[in-house]
């Protein structure tokens, strides 16, 4: 019976470690999405430059088997030509608000970013927190199995009454 309990303890530890890794991965994805959304939609210092779209090319952005239309905008800022891929369909001659992100790339405020929304990071963070809670429950189950494996104490000898 102790071998079975030992296997159960090992299984619960493996469960906890796996769930902590999954939770950490989703937390990292949440952090990345939050930062990416902030960089793409919040110009440093709040400054934007109104520019006119010179050219729009249509392509496809594929993540695994899901494909969505992608539009590449060509525009000029301070005499230099820049390109930005966005999902919103715009036409040549449309005005957009361009800004240079903290990563030195040019973005337009009309694009929330591929696969990002203002709340996407919250969803990833919630999934990560759920995985970490499951990991804690695995550790708790391991502790309960461990408590059940305390060495058996032999029963006390029967008491006899002396008269």
Backbone torsions as a table, in degrees:
resi	resn	phi	psi	omega
1	UNK	NA	-32.9	-179.6
2	UNK	-67.7	-31.0	177.5
3	UNK	-65.4	-39.4	178.0
4	UNK	-65.4	-41.7	178.4
5	UNK	-66.4	-37.8	177.8
6	UNK	-62.7	-43.9	177.8
7	UNK	-63.1	-39.6	179.0
8	UNK	-63.2	-42.3	178.2
9	UNK	-62.4	-43.9	179.3
10	UNK	-62.8	-42.3	179.4
11	UNK	-61.2	-42.7	-179.9
12	UNK	-67.6	-35.0	177.3
13	UNK	-67.3	-42.9	177.5
14	UNK	-61.2	-43.1	177.4
15	UNK	-58.1	-46.8	-178.1
16	UNK	-63.5	-47.0	-179.4
17	UNK	-61.3	-45.6	179.6
18	UNK	-60.2	-46.1	-177.9
19	UNK	-67.7	-35.0	176.1
20	UNK	-65.9	-38.1	177.0
21	UNK	-66.0	-43.4	178.1
22	UNK	-62.4	-46.0	178.8
23	UNK	-60.8	-41.9	177.5
24	UNK	-64.6	-38.2	178.1
25	UNK	-64.4	-44.8	178.1
26	UNK	-67.7	-35.1	176.5
27	UNK	-64.3	-40.3	177.1
28	UNK	-64.6	-40.2	177.3
29	UNK	-63.7	-39.2	178.6
30	UNK	-63.2	-45.0	179.8
31	UNK	-61.2	-45.1	179.9
32	UNK	-62.4	-46.1	179.2
33	UNK	-61.9	-40.4	179.8
34	UNK	-63.7	-46.2	179.9
35	UNK	-65.6	-43.1	-178.5
36	UNK	-63.5	-43.6	178.8
37	UNK	-63.4	-42.4	-179.3
38	UNK	-63.7	-41.9	-179.6
39	UNK	-66.4	-41.4	-175.6
40	UNK	-74.0	-27.6	-172.1
41	UNK	-115.7	-8.3	-178.6
42	UNK	-120.4	100.2	179.5
43	UNK	-62.4	141.5	176.5
44	UNK	-58.5	125.4	-179.4
45	UNK	75.1	2.9	179.1
46	UNK	74.0	13.7	-176.8
47	UNK	-92.3	130.2	173.9
48	UNK	-127.8	160.7	177.3
49	UNK	-123.4	125.6	177.6
50	UNK	-75.2	125.6	178.7
51	UNK	-132.3	159.3	179.3
52	UNK	-103.4	134.0	179.6
53	UNK	-71.6	125.2	-180.0
54	UNK	-87.5	-38.7	-173.8
55	UNK	-149.9	145.9	176.8
56	UNK	-130.3	125.2	174.0
57	UNK	-114.3	146.4	-177.3
58	UNK	-106.1	134.3	176.9
59	UNK	-142.2	-162.0	179.1
60	UNK	-132.4	137.6	174.3
61	UNK	-108.2	115.8	-177.0
62	UNK	-114.0	125.3	172.0
63	UNK	-115.4	112.8	-172.0
64	UNK	55.5	-121.3	-177.8
65	UNK	-97.5	-4.2	179.8
66	UNK	-89.5	122.0	178.5
67	UNK	-116.8	143.3	178.1
68	UNK	-134.5	153.7	178.0
69	UNK	-66.3	144.8	179.3
70	UNK	-130.0	134.6	-179.6
71	UNK	-118.3	126.0	178.4
72	UNK	-101.1	120.0	-179.3
73	UNK	-93.8	139.8	173.4
74	UNK	-116.4	126.4	-178.9
75	UNK	-148.9	164.0	-176.3
76	UNK	-116.1	130.8	174.9
77	UNK	-128.1	122.4	179.8
78	UNK	52.4	40.4	176.6
79	UNK	83.4	-6.9	-179.7
80	UNK	-105.6	137.7	-179.9
81	UNK	-85.9	134.6	179.7
82	UNK	-129.5	154.7	175.9
83	UNK	-127.2	143.5	177.3
84	UNK	-140.0	130.2	175.7
85	UNK	-90.3	128.4	178.9
86	UNK	-135.9	169.8	177.6
87	UNK	-99.5	-16.8	-179.0
88	UNK	-80.3	130.0	-178.0
89	UNK	-78.2	117.6	176.6
90	UNK	-122.7	167.8	-177.8
91	UNK	-121.4	155.1	173.6
92	UNK	-56.5	137.3	-178.0
93	UNK	98.0	-16.1	177.1
94	UNK	-70.0	147.4	177.9
95	UNK	-96.1	134.4	176.7
96	UNK	-127.7	165.7	178.2
97	UNK	-108.7	110.0	-177.2
98	UNK	-98.9	149.4	174.7
99	UNK	-149.2	154.9	177.7
100	UNK	-94.3	117.3	-178.3
101	UNK	-70.8	170.7	-180.0
102	UNK	-65.8	-14.7	176.2
103	UNK	-93.5	13.5	177.2
104	UNK	70.7	4.7	175.9
105	UNK	-91.7	158.0	178.8
106	UNK	-95.8	136.7	-179.7
107	UNK	-132.0	167.9	171.7
108	UNK	-120.5	142.5	-175.9
109	UNK	-69.8	-15.8	179.7
110	UNK	-74.1	-6.1	-177.2
111	UNK	-110.8	117.4	178.0
112	UNK	-77.5	-8.5	179.9
113	UNK	103.2	150.1	-176.5
114	UNK	-68.5	121.8	176.9
115	UNK	72.9	2.8	-177.7
116	UNK	-105.3	148.5	166.6
117	UNK	-140.8	175.0	-177.2
118	UNK	-67.1	-17.2	-178.0
119	UNK	-116.0	1.7	-177.9
120	UNK	-58.7	-39.5	-178.5
121	UNK	-64.4	-30.0	179.2
122	UNK	-66.7	-39.1	179.6
123	UNK	-63.8	-47.2	178.9
124	UNK	-62.2	-41.0	179.6
125	UNK	-63.9	-39.0	179.1
126	UNK	-65.6	-41.5	177.5
127	UNK	-63.5	-42.1	177.6
128	UNK	-62.5	-42.5	178.6
129	UNK	-64.5	-39.5	177.4
130	UNK	-61.8	-41.3	178.5
131	UNK	-64.7	-39.0	179.1
132	UNK	-66.9	-38.3	176.6
133	UNK	-62.0	-42.6	177.5
134	UNK	-62.5	-38.7	176.3
135	UNK	-61.0	-40.8	177.7
136	UNK	-65.1	-39.3	177.6
137	UNK	-64.7	-36.1	176.2
138	UNK	-63.4	-42.1	177.8
139	UNK	-64.7	-38.0	178.7
140	UNK	-65.0	-41.7	178.2
141	UNK	-64.5	-37.8	177.9
142	UNK	-63.0	-40.9	-179.9
143	UNK	-65.2	-38.0	179.3
144	UNK	-67.0	-39.2	176.8
145	UNK	-65.8	-38.5	179.1
146	UNK	-65.1	-38.6	178.8
147	UNK	-67.3	-31.5	179.9
148	UNK	-73.8	-15.2	-178.1
149	UNK	-98.0	14.7	177.0
150	UNK	-57.9	142.8	-177.1
151	UNK	-58.2	139.3	179.7
152	UNK	-68.6	133.7	177.0
153	UNK	-96.3	127.0	-179.6
154	UNK	-60.9	145.5	-179.4
155	UNK	-63.5	148.9	178.8
156	UNK	-69.5	146.6	178.8
157	UNK	-63.6	150.3	-178.9
158	UNK	-61.5	143.9	-179.4
159	UNK	-83.8	138.7	175.0
160	UNK	-114.7	144.3	-179.3
161	UNK	-93.8	132.8	176.2
162	UNK	-100.7	132.7	178.8
163	UNK	-111.8	NA	NA
